[in-house]
Amino acid sequence: MKKPIKALAVAGFLALAGLAAGVTARPAAAQNEQQPVCSAWLMESSRFMNVPFGAFMPDRDFIPGSTNPQHNIASVDLPVNIGVIKCGKELILYDTGWSQQEYHRMTGTQHFTPIADQLKALGFDVNDVTKIVLGHGHWDHAGQIMALPKATLYIQREELRGIEWALNYPNPKISAQNNSPGGCFRTPACGYEPLTLENIYGKVLHGQAVIVDGEMEIMPGVRIHPAFRAHTAGSQLLEVPTSIGKLVFGSDAYSSYEGIRDWMAANIQQTDTVQQFLAYEKCYKITGGYENCVSAHEPLTYTDKYPLTKNSWVGANGGRMAELTLAPGESSRKPH
């Protein structure tokens, strides 16, 4: 464990010292460019199976014998969703899903498909991806970054600080991560294991990362919003203009669509529930409601009960996909 942590500290120091430039605003000329209308899809990177509902959403804990629909579901399957966003010539991914097969076995995760194969099913290539906006740096969301060789990574400086603080904390009850002896469960470092950090810091050290400080417009109309501590120290949302109105992708700050709709905390990790609720409010303010808030782990994803995602189909290895919205002139990529 000591060697990866020391390497992380060096990499993080270099990033925070300025090898990857932090930008807080686009130049004025760029802000005046015409705002595009974007197309968007969801890809299921993998699926957590048979998760106790109360562990995911405390307000939905299972009560044996209850007839209350809030408390009569024992377990749920949770998708791990990746957002695919096409805005003109730009192809943006929001999160990148898993890559660590041995960790899948640890968690009982199923239906994993490599991101290259998923993109190919939509008619894209890994070399088409120009930007990756990382909602946060956990293992199930940042695992395939280095499979996207031409993409620039956007990550909050606060996320890098949070990673370094947690992994270098002297008390192992706080610094334990997924392949520490005994593993981890909701520790501040849980989710930041070495292979995922190689993906994140690989982009940073190769000069393919933008370290973001708060809010940032990455192209006209496509805007990063900070959601610090809504799931991790440097969580961030992504606002996207589309033909059905603005979408807001939320990663694990928006773990549950039902949570956003009903104002319930979900998937508490390094989470301040006050900040999670403020992240929910941000989506209501940007989109005018909850319907266009894009969740990372909602069990109802790819069904009629989550209407934004209902135009769905089953892809490779049982993983699901959904076509959320198309820009004018964009052809459907759903198989016929």
C-alpha positions as CSV (number, residue, x, y, z in Angstrom):
1,M,0.0,0.0,0.0
2,K,2.7,2.5,0.8
3,K,4.2,2.6,-2.6
4,P,1.0,3.5,-4.5
5,I,0.2,6.2,-1.9
6,K,3.6,7.8,-2.2
7,A,3.3,7.8,-6.0
8,L,-0.1,9.4,-5.6
9,A,1.2,12.1,-3.4
10,V,3.9,13.0,-6.0
11,A,1.4,13.0,-8.8
12,G,-1.1,15.0,-7.0
13,F,1.5,17.6,-5.9
14,L,2.5,18.0,-9.6
15,A,-1.1,18.4,-10.7
16,L,-1.9,20.9,-8.0
17,A,1.4,22.8,-8.6
18,G,0.2,23.5,-12.1
19,L,1.4,20.9,-14.6
20,A,-2.3,20.6,-15.6
21,A,-3.8,24.1,-15.9
22,G,-6.8,25.0,-13.9
23,V,-9.3,27.1,-15.7
24,T,-12.3,28.8,-14.2
25,A,-13.9,30.5,-17.2
26,R,-13.9,30.3,-21.0
27,P,-12.5,33.3,-22.9
28,A,-15.1,35.9,-23.8
29,A,-14.9,35.2,-27.5
30,A,-15.6,31.5,-26.9
31,Q,-18.6,32.4,-24.7
32,N,-20.2,34.2,-27.7
33,E,-20.1,31.2,-30.0
34,Q,-23.4,29.7,-31.0
35,Q,-24.7,27.3,-28.5
36,P,-25.1,23.8,-30.0
37,V,-28.0,21.4,-29.4
38,C,-26.6,18.1,-28.2
39,S,-27.5,14.4,-28.5
40,A,-27.2,12.1,-25.5
41,W,-27.1,8.4,-24.7
42,L,-26.6,6.3,-21.6
43,M,-24.4,3.2,-21.5
44,E,-24.5,0.7,-18.6
45,S,-20.9,-0.1,-17.8
46,S,-21.9,-2.9,-15.4
47,R,-24.5,-3.6,-12.7
48,F,-24.2,-4.1,-8.9
49,M,-26.5,-7.1,-8.1
50,N,-28.8,-7.7,-5.2
51,V,-27.8,-4.5,-3.2
52,P,-29.9,-4.1,0.0
53,F,-32.2,-1.2,-0.8
54,G,-31.7,0.4,2.6
55,A,-27.9,0.4,2.1
56,F,-28.4,2.4,-1.1
57,M,-31.2,4.6,0.2
58,P,-31.7,4.7,4.0
59,D,-35.3,6.0,3.6
60,R,-36.1,2.9,1.6
61,D,-34.9,0.3,4.1
62,F,-36.7,-3.1,3.9
63,I,-39.2,-3.9,6.7
64,P,-40.3,-7.6,6.6
65,G,-44.0,-7.9,6.2
66,S,-44.5,-4.3,5.3
67,T,-47.1,-3.4,2.6
68,N,-45.7,0.1,2.3
69,P,-44.1,0.5,-1.1
70,Q,-41.4,2.6,0.5
71,H,-40.3,-0.4,2.6
72,N,-41.3,-3.7,0.9
73,I,-38.4,-4.1,-1.5
74,A,-35.5,-6.0,0.0
75,S,-32.8,-5.5,-2.7
76,V,-32.2,-3.8,-6.0
77,D,-29.8,-4.0,-8.9
78,L,-27.9,-0.8,-9.6
79,P,-26.6,0.1,-13.0
80,V,-23.3,1.9,-13.4
81,N,-24.2,4.5,-16.1
82,I,-21.9,6.4,-18.5
83,G,-23.2,9.5,-20.3
84,V,-22.3,9.9,-24.0
85,I,-22.9,13.4,-25.3
86,K,-22.4,14.5,-28.9
87,C,-22.3,18.3,-29.5
88,G,-21.4,19.1,-33.0
89,K,-18.0,17.6,-33.6
90,E,-17.3,17.1,-29.9
91,L,-17.9,13.7,-28.3
92,I,-18.0,14.0,-24.5
93,L,-18.2,11.2,-21.9
94,Y,-19.5,11.9,-18.5
95,D,-17.8,9.2,-16.3
96,T,-16.1,6.1,-17.8
97,G,-17.3,3.2,-15.7
98,W,-15.3,0.2,-14.6
99,S,-12.3,-1.7,-15.9
100,Q,-11.1,-3.9,-13.1
101,Q,-12.4,-7.4,-13.5
102,E,-11.0,-8.7,-10.2
103,Y,-12.9,-6.0,-8.4
104,H,-16.1,-7.0,-10.2
105,R,-15.8,-10.4,-8.6
106,M,-15.3,-8.7,-5.2
107,T,-18.6,-6.8,-5.5
108,G,-20.7,-9.3,-7.4
109,T,-21.0,-6.9,-10.3
110,Q,-22.2,-8.3,-13.6
111,H,-22.8,-7.3,-17.3
112,F,-19.5,-5.5,-17.7
113,T,-18.6,-4.6,-21.3
114,P,-15.4,-2.7,-22.2
115,I,-16.1,0.9,-23.1
116,A,-14.6,0.5,-26.6
117,D,-17.2,-2.1,-27.4
118,Q,-20.0,0.0,-26.0
119,L,-19.0,3.0,-28.0
120,K,-18.7,0.9,-31.2
121,A,-22.2,-0.3,-30.7
122,L,-23.3,3.4,-30.9
123,G,-21.2,3.9,-34.0
124,F,-18.3,5.7,-32.2
125,D,-14.7,4.9,-31.7
126,V,-12.6,5.6,-28.6
127,N,-10.5,8.0,-30.7
128,D,-13.7,10.1,-31.3
129,V,-13.9,11.0,-27.6
130,T,-12.6,14.5,-27.1
131,K,-13.5,15.2,-23.5
132,I,-14.1,13.2,-20.3
133,V,-16.0,15.0,-17.5
134,L,-15.4,13.0,-14.4
135,G,-18.4,13.3,-12.0
136,H,-16.0,12.0,-9.3
137,G,-13.0,9.7,-9.0
138,H,-14.4,6.5,-7.6
139,W,-13.4,3.1,-9.1
140,D,-16.7,2.4,-10.8
141,H,-16.7,5.8,-12.6
142,A,-13.1,6.5,-13.5
143,G,-11.9,3.0,-14.5
144,Q,-11.5,3.3,-18.3
145,I,-10.1,6.8,-18.7
146,M,-6.8,5.6,-20.3
147,A,-8.8,3.6,-22.9
148,L,-9.7,7.0,-24.4
149,P,-6.3,8.1,-25.8
150,K,-7.3,11.5,-27.4
151,A,-9.7,12.7,-24.7
152,T,-8.9,15.5,-22.3
153,L,-10.0,14.8,-18.7
154,Y,-11.8,17.5,-16.7
155,I,-11.6,16.9,-12.9
156,Q,-12.1,19.3,-10.0
157,R,-9.0,20.3,-8.0
158,E,-11.0,19.7,-4.9
159,E,-11.4,16.0,-5.9
160,L,-7.6,15.6,-6.2
161,R,-7.1,17.2,-2.8
162,G,-9.8,14.9,-1.3
163,I,-8.1,11.8,-2.8
164,E,-4.7,12.8,-1.5
165,W,-6.0,13.7,2.0
166,A,-7.9,10.4,2.4
167,L,-5.2,8.0,1.1
168,N,-2.4,9.7,3.1
169,Y,-4.3,10.0,6.4
170,P,-2.3,8.1,9.1
171,N,-5.3,6.3,10.6
172,P,-6.0,3.1,8.5
173,K,-9.7,3.3,9.6
174,I,-9.9,6.4,7.5
175,S,-7.3,5.7,4.7
176,A,-8.5,2.1,4.0
177,Q,-9.5,1.6,0.3
178,N,-10.9,-1.3,-1.7
179,N,-7.9,-3.6,-1.8
180,S,-6.6,-2.7,1.7
181,P,-6.5,-5.7,4.1
182,G,-10.2,-6.2,5.0
183,G,-11.3,-3.8,2.2
184,C,-13.4,-0.8,3.1
185,F,-16.9,0.3,3.6
186,R,-17.8,4.0,3.3
187,T,-14.3,5.1,4.5
188,P,-13.1,8.5,3.1
189,A,-10.7,6.6,0.8
190,C,-13.1,3.9,-0.3
191,G,-13.3,3.8,-4.1
192,Y,-9.9,5.3,-4.7
193,E,-7.9,2.1,-5.3
194,P,-4.6,2.1,-7.3
195,L,-5.7,1.1,-10.7
196,T,-8.3,3.8,-10.8
197,L,-5.8,6.4,-9.7
198,E,-3.4,5.3,-12.5
199,N,-6.2,6.2,-14.9
200,I,-6.8,9.6,-13.3
201,Y,-3.2,10.6,-12.8
202,G,-2.1,9.1,-16.1
203,K,-4.1,11.8,-17.8
204,V,-2.8,14.5,-15.5
205,L,0.9,13.6,-15.9
206,H,0.6,13.2,-19.7
207,G,-0.8,16.8,-19.9
208,Q,-4.2,15.6,-21.0
209,A,-6.1,17.0,-18.0
210,V,-7.8,20.3,-17.1
211,I,-7.9,20.8,-13.4
212,V,-11.2,22.7,-12.8
213,D,-11.8,25.2,-10.0
214,G,-15.5,25.4,-9.5
215,E,-17.8,26.3,-12.5
216,M,-16.5,26.1,-16.0
217,E,-18.0,26.2,-19.5
218,I,-16.1,23.6,-21.6
219,M,-17.9,24.6,-24.8
220,P,-20.8,26.9,-25.6
221,G,-23.7,25.9,-23.4
222,V,-22.0,22.8,-21.9
223,R,-21.1,23.8,-18.3
224,I,-19.5,22.1,-15.3
225,H,-21.1,22.9,-12.0
226,P,-19.3,22.1,-8.7
227,A,-21.2,19.8,-6.3
228,F,-18.6,19.5,-3.6
229,R,-19.2,16.9,-1.0
230,A,-22.5,15.9,-2.6
231,H,-20.9,12.5,-2.9
232,T,-17.1,13.1,-2.8
233,A,-14.9,16.1,-2.0
234,G,-14.9,17.3,-5.6
235,S,-18.1,16.0,-7.2
236,Q,-19.2,17.9,-10.3
237,L,-22.3,18.1,-12.5
238,L,-22.6,18.6,-16.2
239,E,-25.3,20.8,-17.8
240,V,-26.0,19.9,-21.5
241,P,-28.4,21.8,-23.9
242,T,-30.6,19.4,-25.9
243,S,-33.8,19.5,-28.0
244,I,-35.9,18.4,-24.9
245,G,-34.4,21.1,-22.7
246,K,-31.3,21.1,-20.6
247,L,-30.0,17.8,-19.1
248,V,-27.9,17.7,-15.9
249,F,-25.7,14.6,-15.5
250,G,-24.9,14.1,-11.8
251,S,-22.8,10.9,-11.3
252,D,-23.3,9.8,-7.7
253,A,-24.4,13.1,-6.5
254,Y,-27.5,12.0,-8.5
255,S,-27.3,8.3,-7.6
256,S,-31.0,7.9,-7.6
257,Y,-33.7,9.5,-9.8
258,E,-36.3,8.6,-7.2
259,G,-34.1,10.3,-4.6
260,I,-34.0,13.5,-6.6
261,R,-37.8,13.3,-7.3
262,D,-38.7,12.6,-3.6
263,W,-35.9,14.4,-1.9
264,M,-34.2,11.4,-0.3
265,A,-30.5,10.9,0.3
266,A,-28.9,8.1,-1.7
267,N,-25.6,6.2,-1.9
268,I,-24.0,8.0,1.0
269,Q,-20.2,7.7,0.7
270,Q,-18.0,10.7,1.4
271,T,-21.3,12.6,1.3
272,D,-22.7,15.6,3.1
273,T,-26.4,15.1,2.6
274,V,-27.0,18.9,2.8
275,Q,-24.7,19.3,-0.2
276,Q,-26.5,16.4,-2.0
277,F,-29.8,18.1,-1.6
278,L,-28.3,21.4,-2.9
279,A,-27.1,19.4,-5.9
280,Y,-30.7,18.2,-6.4
281,E,-31.9,21.8,-6.2
282,K,-29.3,22.8,-8.9
283,C,-30.9,20.4,-11.3
284,Y,-34.4,21.7,-10.5
285,K,-33.2,25.3,-11.1
286,I,-31.4,24.5,-14.4
287,T,-34.0,22.1,-15.9
288,G,-37.2,23.3,-14.3
289,G,-37.9,20.0,-12.6
290,Y,-36.4,16.6,-11.9
291,E,-37.3,14.7,-15.1
292,N,-34.0,15.7,-16.9
293,C,-31.7,14.9,-14.0
294,V,-29.5,12.0,-15.1
295,S,-28.7,9.5,-12.4
296,A,-25.7,7.2,-12.2
297,H,-27.3,4.2,-10.3
298,E,-31.0,4.5,-10.4
299,P,-32.5,0.9,-10.3
300,L,-35.4,2.1,-12.6
301,T,-33.0,3.2,-15.4
302,Y,-33.9,1.8,-18.8
303,T,-37.6,1.4,-17.9
304,D,-40.8,3.4,-18.3
305,K,-40.6,4.4,-14.7
306,Y,-37.6,6.6,-15.5
307,P,-39.1,8.2,-18.6
308,L,-35.9,10.0,-19.8
309,T,-34.2,6.6,-20.2
310,K,-37.1,4.5,-21.5
311,N,-36.0,4.4,-25.1
312,S,-33.6,1.6,-24.3
313,W,-32.3,-1.7,-25.5
314,V,-30.0,-4.6,-24.4
315,G,-26.5,-4.5,-25.7
316,A,-23.4,-6.7,-25.3
317,N,-23.2,-9.0,-22.3
318,G,-26.6,-8.0,-21.2
319,G,-25.6,-4.4,-20.6
320,R,-28.3,-1.8,-21.4
321,M,-28.2,1.4,-23.4
322,A,-30.6,4.3,-23.9
323,E,-31.1,7.1,-26.4
324,L,-32.0,10.1,-24.3
325,T,-32.4,12.7,-27.0
326,L,-31.3,13.6,-30.5
327,A,-30.1,16.9,-32.0
328,P,-31.9,18.0,-35.1
329,G,-30.5,16.0,-38.1
330,E,-28.9,13.4,-35.8
331,S,-29.9,9.8,-36.8
332,S,-31.0,7.3,-34.2
333,R,-28.3,4.9,-33.1
334,K,-30.8,2.5,-31.6
335,P,-30.6,-1.0,-33.3
336,H,-33.6,-1.8,-35.4
